[in-house]
Amino acid sequence: MKLRFVLPVLALLSAVVVTPAAAAEADPVQAADACYTWGRTLSQGASGEDVRQLQIRVAGYPGYGAVLAIDGQFGAGTKAAVTRFQQAYGLGADGIAGAATFSKIYALQDNDCTPVNFTYDELNNCNSDWSGGNVSAATARANALVSMWKLQAMRHAMGDRPIDVNGGFRSVSCNNAVGGATGSRHLYGDAVDLGAGPQGFCALAKQARNHGFNEILGPGYTGHNDHVHVAHKSSRFWSAPTCGI
């Protein structure tokens, strides 16, 4: 009698067992950190702040010459960027952001939401509060965060070798002090100047074309023989003639 009772119970339990992988995919919250927690799987058609936060993290994966809109709308461009991010880290590349994708993002970011290899301090040699530029301090800081995630993608694509950051945000007074252009993207917080580092200027300028930078200036362009400048702007302008760009 006992055996006849136990067998049906075991069969019932086996029917409801959830594999670890399936459980993880159903619960994106499991690896949350102090920066931001995603509470649902995101796919094409989703919208909201959680989509916008995802877009910031995958902004460096838009494809050659493209820029990912950070608008909180999970469209085809976001799906393609998520897919490239997944491919870059050896994840299942389906363009759907679930537990595995979020876990990788959590591993790549610090508690202030910056990627592990870049900091706010190195993108602002001007002042401590991001004020005095052509946008609000909050916007300048937010723009710098997106640039850092683009640089993180670029760094990973170049073998995870360090990228040297020489500067980023400038207030109007800081920009004037170094003779910057009146319309410089540094005034908006979305421009970064890169040193040669272990990669060299031309390798950096060429690689940047894949990571969402609409403005790339480097060797051969006036005033840019000693650094590579990458930034976001409304239209594309790439010029590094020495590097064939």
C-alpha positions as CSV (number, residue, x, y, z in Angstrom):
1,M,0.0,0.0,0.0
2,K,2.8,2.4,0.9
3,L,4.5,1.8,-2.5
4,R,1.3,2.5,-4.4
5,F,0.9,5.8,-2.6
6,V,4.5,7.0,-3.0
7,L,4.8,6.4,-6.7
8,P,2.0,8.8,-7.7
9,V,3.4,11.5,-5.3
10,L,6.8,11.2,-6.9
11,A,5.3,11.4,-10.4
12,L,3.5,14.6,-9.3
13,L,6.6,16.2,-7.9
14,S,8.6,15.4,-11.0
15,A,6.0,17.1,-13.2
16,V,6.5,20.4,-11.4
17,V,10.3,20.5,-11.0
18,V,11.7,23.7,-12.6
19,T,15.2,23.6,-13.9
20,P,17.7,26.2,-12.5
21,A,17.9,27.8,-16.0
22,A,14.2,28.1,-16.3
23,A,13.9,29.5,-12.8
24,A,16.5,32.0,-13.5
25,E,14.9,33.2,-16.7
26,A,11.6,33.6,-15.0
27,D,13.1,35.7,-12.2
28,P,15.3,38.6,-13.5
29,V,15.5,40.0,-10.0
30,Q,17.7,37.2,-8.7
31,A,21.1,38.9,-9.3
32,A,20.1,42.5,-8.5
33,D,22.6,45.0,-7.2
34,A,22.6,48.4,-5.6
35,C,22.4,50.3,-8.9
36,Y,19.2,49.1,-10.7
37,T,17.0,46.0,-10.6
38,W,15.1,44.7,-13.5
39,G,11.9,43.0,-12.5
40,R,10.8,41.4,-15.7
41,T,12.0,39.9,-19.0
42,L,12.1,42.6,-21.8
43,S,11.5,41.9,-25.4
44,Q,10.5,43.8,-28.5
45,G,7.3,45.8,-27.9
46,A,8.0,46.6,-24.2
47,S,8.3,50.1,-23.0
48,G,9.1,51.9,-19.8
49,E,11.9,53.1,-17.5
50,D,13.3,49.5,-17.3
51,V,13.7,49.5,-21.1
52,R,15.5,52.9,-21.0
53,Q,17.9,51.6,-18.3
54,L,18.6,48.6,-20.5
55,Q,19.2,50.8,-23.5
56,I,21.9,52.7,-21.6
57,R,23.8,49.5,-20.9
58,V,23.6,48.3,-24.5
59,A,24.2,51.7,-26.1
60,G,27.6,50.5,-27.3
61,Y,26.1,47.7,-29.4
62,P,24.1,49.5,-32.1
63,G,26.2,48.2,-35.1
64,Y,28.5,50.0,-37.5
65,G,27.6,53.7,-37.9
66,A,24.4,53.5,-35.9
67,V,23.3,55.1,-32.7
68,L,20.8,53.5,-30.4
69,A,17.9,55.7,-29.3
70,I,17.5,55.8,-25.5
71,D,13.8,56.4,-25.4
72,G,12.3,53.6,-23.3
73,Q,10.8,51.9,-26.4
74,F,12.0,48.3,-27.1
75,G,12.1,48.4,-30.9
76,A,14.1,46.6,-33.6
77,G,17.2,48.7,-32.8
78,T,17.1,47.7,-29.2
79,K,16.6,44.1,-30.0
80,A,19.6,44.2,-32.4
81,A,21.7,45.9,-29.7
82,V,20.7,43.3,-27.0
83,T,21.6,40.5,-29.5
84,R,25.0,42.0,-30.1
85,F,25.6,42.4,-26.4
86,Q,24.6,38.8,-25.8
87,Q,26.9,37.6,-28.6
88,A,29.8,39.6,-27.2
89,Y,29.5,37.8,-23.9
90,G,28.7,34.3,-25.1
91,L,25.1,34.4,-24.0
92,G,22.1,32.9,-25.9
93,A,21.6,35.6,-28.6
94,D,17.9,36.0,-29.0
95,G,17.5,39.7,-28.4
96,I,15.4,39.1,-25.4
97,A,16.7,40.5,-22.1
98,G,16.1,38.0,-19.4
99,A,18.0,36.8,-16.3
100,A,21.2,35.8,-18.1
101,T,21.4,39.2,-19.8
102,F,20.7,41.1,-16.6
103,S,23.1,39.0,-14.6
104,K,25.9,39.9,-17.0
105,I,25.0,43.6,-16.8
106,Y,25.0,43.4,-13.0
107,A,28.5,41.9,-13.2
108,L,29.6,44.7,-15.4
109,Q,28.5,47.7,-13.4
110,D,29.4,49.3,-10.1
111,N,26.8,50.5,-7.5
112,D,26.7,54.0,-9.0
113,C,25.6,52.5,-12.3
114,T,28.9,53.2,-14.1
115,P,30.6,50.3,-15.9
116,V,33.3,48.7,-13.9
117,N,36.2,50.1,-16.0
118,F,35.1,53.7,-16.1
119,T,34.2,56.4,-13.5
120,Y,32.5,59.7,-13.4
121,D,35.7,61.3,-12.0
122,E,37.8,60.5,-15.1
123,L,35.1,61.9,-17.4
124,N,35.1,65.3,-15.6
125,N,38.4,67.1,-14.9
126,C,36.5,70.4,-14.8
127,N,34.5,70.6,-11.6
128,S,32.8,68.3,-9.0
129,D,29.2,69.0,-9.7
130,W,28.9,68.9,-13.6
131,S,27.6,72.5,-13.7
132,G,28.2,75.4,-16.1
133,G,27.9,73.6,-19.4
134,N,25.3,73.9,-22.1
135,V,22.9,71.6,-20.4
136,S,21.9,71.0,-16.8
137,A,24.3,69.2,-14.5
138,A,22.0,66.2,-14.3
139,T,21.8,66.0,-18.1
140,A,25.6,66.3,-18.5
141,R,26.2,63.6,-16.0
142,A,23.5,61.3,-17.6
143,N,25.2,61.9,-21.0
144,A,28.5,60.9,-19.6
145,L,27.1,57.7,-18.2
146,V,25.9,56.7,-21.7
147,S,29.4,57.5,-23.1
148,M,31.0,55.2,-20.4
149,W,28.8,52.3,-21.4
150,K,29.8,52.9,-25.1
151,L,33.4,52.9,-24.1
152,Q,32.9,49.7,-22.0
153,A,31.6,47.9,-25.2
154,M,34.5,49.3,-27.2
155,R,37.0,48.1,-24.6
156,H,35.5,44.6,-24.6
157,A,35.6,44.5,-28.4
158,M,39.3,45.4,-28.2
159,G,40.3,42.5,-26.0
160,D,39.5,44.2,-22.7
161,R,42.6,46.2,-22.8
162,P,42.5,49.5,-20.9
163,I,41.3,52.6,-22.6
164,D,42.9,55.8,-21.5
165,V,40.5,58.7,-20.8
166,N,42.1,62.2,-20.9
167,G,38.9,64.2,-20.3
168,G,35.2,64.6,-20.8
169,F,32.8,67.2,-19.5
170,R,33.7,70.9,-19.6
171,S,31.9,73.9,-18.3
172,V,31.9,77.0,-20.5
173,S,34.8,78.5,-18.4
174,C,36.8,75.2,-18.6
175,N,36.2,75.0,-22.3
176,N,37.3,78.5,-22.9
177,A,40.4,77.9,-20.8
178,V,41.6,75.2,-23.1
179,G,40.5,76.9,-26.3
180,G,37.7,74.5,-27.1
181,A,35.2,75.2,-29.8
182,T,32.1,77.2,-28.8
183,G,29.8,74.3,-29.8
184,S,32.0,71.6,-28.4
185,R,30.2,68.4,-27.3
186,H,32.3,68.5,-24.1
187,L,29.9,71.2,-23.0
188,Y,27.1,68.6,-23.1
189,G,28.9,65.9,-21.2
190,D,28.8,63.4,-24.1
191,A,32.3,63.9,-25.4
192,V,35.4,61.9,-24.3
193,D,39.0,62.4,-25.3
194,L,41.1,59.3,-25.4
195,G,44.8,58.8,-25.1
196,A,46.7,56.3,-27.3
197,G,46.9,53.6,-24.6
198,P,47.9,50.1,-25.6
199,Q,45.7,50.2,-28.7
200,G,47.0,53.3,-30.5
201,F,45.0,56.2,-31.9
202,C,44.0,54.7,-35.2
203,A,42.7,51.5,-33.7
204,L,40.6,53.4,-31.3
205,A,39.2,55.7,-33.9
206,K,38.3,52.8,-36.2
207,Q,36.7,50.7,-33.5
208,A,34.6,53.7,-32.2
209,R,32.6,53.5,-35.5
210,N,30.9,50.4,-34.1
211,H,29.9,51.7,-30.7
212,G,27.4,54.5,-31.2
213,F,29.7,57.6,-31.6
214,N,28.4,60.0,-34.2
215,E,31.4,62.2,-33.8
216,I,34.9,60.8,-34.1
217,L,37.9,63.0,-34.6
218,G,41.5,61.8,-34.6
219,P,45.0,62.0,-36.2
220,G,45.0,64.1,-39.3
221,Y,42.1,66.3,-38.2
222,T,43.1,69.7,-37.0
223,G,44.1,69.7,-33.3
224,H,43.6,66.0,-32.9
225,N,47.0,64.4,-33.6
226,D,47.5,63.7,-29.9
227,H,44.1,62.2,-29.0
228,V,41.0,60.7,-30.3
229,H,37.7,62.5,-29.6
230,V,34.5,60.6,-29.5
231,A,31.1,62.1,-28.9
232,H,27.4,62.0,-29.6
233,K,25.8,64.5,-31.9
234,S,22.7,64.7,-34.1
235,S,24.5,63.9,-37.4
236,R,27.6,61.9,-38.2
237,F,31.0,63.6,-38.5
238,W,34.0,61.3,-38.6
239,S,37.4,62.6,-39.5
240,A,40.8,61.0,-38.8
241,P,42.5,61.2,-42.2
242,T,45.7,59.7,-41.0
243,C,43.7,56.6,-40.0
244,G,41.8,56.4,-43.3
245,I,38.6,57.8,-41.7
